[in-house]
Amino acid sequence: MAPTATDPSNGNIPISNTGVAVGKLPRPPQFTSKEQERKWLKFRLAQAFRLFGKYGYDEGVAGHITVRDPIRTDCFWVNPFGKHFSLVQPEDLILVDHHGAVQAAESGPNTLLNKAAFMIHSAIHTARPDVHCAAHSHSVYGRAFSTLGKQLDMITQDSCAFYQDHGVYSQYGGVVLDEEEGDHIVKALGNKKAVILQNHGILVATNSIEATVHFFIALEKSCQVQLLADAAAAGTGGKTAKIGDADAKITYNVVGGLPGGWFSGLPHFQAMEAQEGVLFDFESK
């Protein structure tokens, strides 16, 4: 059985219990209807794409982020194939079921679907009912690190967010165009929140858009830091100093949980909203 968003065995300790904050923490929004929740998720997902575009996570037409639809839970929203991340708006998103059928009546005008997006994300959303949002792109440092075919070393506080919570898909089967390859990726992901796809890139899957965005950025930066640290160590004939298991686990419990990931993702969206001047209208029906 897949872990839920509050399963303590998966490190999902409420941030209020970690001791990192004093005072009242924000909570995820509450909705008056499933229709309002759908509008919010589409608004947030479009923001996530624009953030990925801002951070340079695009590579031609490669990459995709999906979110499970709250009304039709057997479907997910995804970006139209061929539209730059930085241009995606809520009305552009397309709704796809787990058989790969685009729900044209509810989708944007461009219903071109990236088959790889369907094969990977459909497999994840089917196997992991706890996953609401999954993201994969060919980001530079994640892609570079993936060629090593190994997990991250626990060399910084930030990398400890992935302590025993990321896998490696240790083969490359080409562009994902069939169900079997999607199933292999799901198996490598297991019940974790991230997986490094050898010779391909990185993928993160969590219970919220905010947590997925935060941990994707954190994983990309952790890959960058390790590449730099390994190169520096090799240049001096030394090795990087590793964090021990006990300390890595303690740190993971503070920085690796999904509630904390949701909270840590908020500043990215706050900055975007300040720059764009566009907020979600919770008063609209």
N, C-alpha and C positions, 0 to 999 in steps of 0.2 A: 504493500500500500504506500502511495506517495505521501511524503510528509506534508502537513498543512502549514500555513503561514505562521502558526504559533507553536510549532513543534519544538520544544527546547532542545531535543537531541540534534536538531539541525542548526543550532546556534541562533534561533530566532527569539532572542530575549528582548522583551520590551525595553526601549531605550531608557524609560524612566527607572528601570531596575539596574542600569549599568553604572550609575554614579557619575556620569559625565556631565550632567546638567542639573542646575538648581532652578526651580520654578516650574511654571506650567508650560508644557510642551504643546505644540500644535497637533491637531488630529486631522486625519483624512476627511474630506468633505462628506457631508450627508446629503442625500438626494430625496426629492419629493416624489420621484417616479423613476422607473427604469428608462424612460425616454430621456429624462434629464441626465441620468447617468451616462447614457450612450453619447449624448451631445458633449458632455464633459470629457469623456474618454477620447473622442475624436479630436476635440480641441487640444487635449494634452498630447496625444500621439503626434499630431501635426507639429506641435512645438518641439517634441523630441526629435523629429526629423530635421527641423531647422537648426536645432542645437548640433546635431551630427554634422550638418553642412557647415556650420560655423567652425567646428573643431577640426574640419578637414577629414572626416571619416568616410567621405565619398571616394569612389574609384570607378569612374565611368557610370555604368548603370548597375553596378554590383551593390549589394547590401539591402537589408530590409529590417523593419521593426514591425511586430504584430501585437495586437491587443485583443483579448477575447471579448466578444460582444456580450453585454449583460442581458440582452433580450433573447437572442438566439445563441445560446452558449455553445452550440456546435459550429459556430462560425467565428471568424476573426477578421479584423480590419488590417489592411496592409497598404503600402504605397503603390501607386500605379507604376508599372515598369517604364523606365525611361524619363521620369521627371526628377530633376535635381532635388536633393534633400532640402536645400535652402528655400525652395519654392513651394513646398507642400503645405496646403491649407486643408482644414477639415473637410471641405466639400470635394476635395480631390480623392479622398480615401476610397478604397473599394472593399466590399464585404465578400468573403469567400467561405464556402463551407468546407468540411473535411474531405469532400470528394473532389475538390478543385473547381467547383462550379461557382462562377462569379454571380452574385446576386445583383443583377443589373439595376433593378428598380430602386435599390437602396445605395447604389454605388455612384461614384463620380463619373464624369463624362468619358474619361479615359479608363477603360476596363481591361487594359493590357496587363496580364498577370505574369510575373516572373516565376517560371516553373520551379526554379530552385527554392524560391521563397516558400512556395506551397509545400514542396516535398520535405523541407526541413521543419518548418513551423507547424504544419499539420501534424507531423509525427510527434512533436513536442507537446502541443496542446492536447492531443489525444492521450498520450501516455502520462502526462503530468497535469491532472485537473487543478493542482495548486498553482500552476503557472498561468498568470494573466497576461504577462508581457514578455516577449523574447526579442532580442536584438542580435544581429550579426552584420558585420561589415568588414571590408578589407582594409582596416586601419593599418597605418604604416608599421608601428612598433609591434602590434599584435601579430601581424603577418610575418615580420622579421623573426620574432621570438618563436613563432610556430614552426619554423624550419629546424629548430633544435629538437623537436619531438619530445619535450619533457615538461614537467610541472614547474611552476615558479619555486624558487628557493625562498625561504622565509628570512629575508635579509633586511626588511624595514617594517615599521609598524603598519604601514599601509598594505604591504603584501600579506600580512597576517589576516587581513579580511578574507583571504582565500585559503586559509589553513584547512586542509582536509575538506575543502569545499569547492574544488575545481578538478575536472578530469582532463584527460588528453585522448583525443581520437588519433591514434598513432599510425594512421595510414592515410593515403590520399587516393581517393577513388574517382578523381575528375570532378567536373561540374555536376552538382547534385541534380540528376534528372530522373531518378527512379526511387521507388519507395524503399528499396533495400538499403540504399545509402543513407536515407533519412533515418531509418531504424538503427543503423550502426551509430549514427551521431547521438541518437537518444540513449542508446546503451552506454556510450562513453560519458554522457552527461549524468546518467543515473539519477540520484536524488539531490544532486548538487546544484549550485546556482550558476556555474560557469564551466565552459569546456574550451580547451585550446585545440583547434582543428589543424593537425599537422599540415604544413605547406599551404595553408589556406587562410587562417585568421582566428578570430575569437568569437565566442557566442556567450551571451548572458541571458538567463531566464529566471524571473522572479514573480512575485505576486502583485507588483505595481509598476507603472511606467516610471515613476520617480526612482525606485530602487534599481530597476534595470538600467536606467541611464547612469545613475551614480556608479554602480558597480562595473558597467562597461568602461566608463572613463577611468575608474580606479584600476581596472585590469590592464587597460592600454598603457597607463602610466607606469604600472608595476613592471610590465614587460620592458618599457623604455629604460627604467631605472636599472633593471637587472642586466640588460645589454650593456649599458654604460659601466656598471660596477664590475661585470665580468671582464670587460675589455681593460679597465683600469687595473684590476688585479693581475690579469695575465701580463700586462706591460711591466709590472714590477716583480713578477715571479711569485706572487702571493695568491691568496684565496680570499674570497669574501667571508666576513664573519656572519655565521648563521645564528638565528634566534632559536633557542632550544624549544622542544615540544611543549613543555609546561608553560613557558611564557608566551609562546605563540598561541596556545589554546586560550589563555586568559585574555590576551589581546583580541583574539577572534571574537570572543564573547562580547567584547565592547564595540568593535568596529565592523564585525562581519554579519550581524543580524539583519534581517529584512526590515524590521521597524526603523532601525537606525539608518539603513540604506534609503528608505523613503524620506526620512528627515534630511539626510545629507544631500539628497537630490534636489531639494527645494530651492536652494540658492541659484542653481543653474536656470531654473524657470523664472525665478524672481528677477534675475538680471535681464532675461529675454523680454519679460513683460515690461520692465522699465524702459528698455531700449525701443521696443516696438509700440508701446503705449496701448496694448490690447489686452484686456482682461476678460475672463469668462463671465457671462451675465447669468448669475445664479437666480435672478428674478424672472428670467424668461421661462416660459412654459414649453 
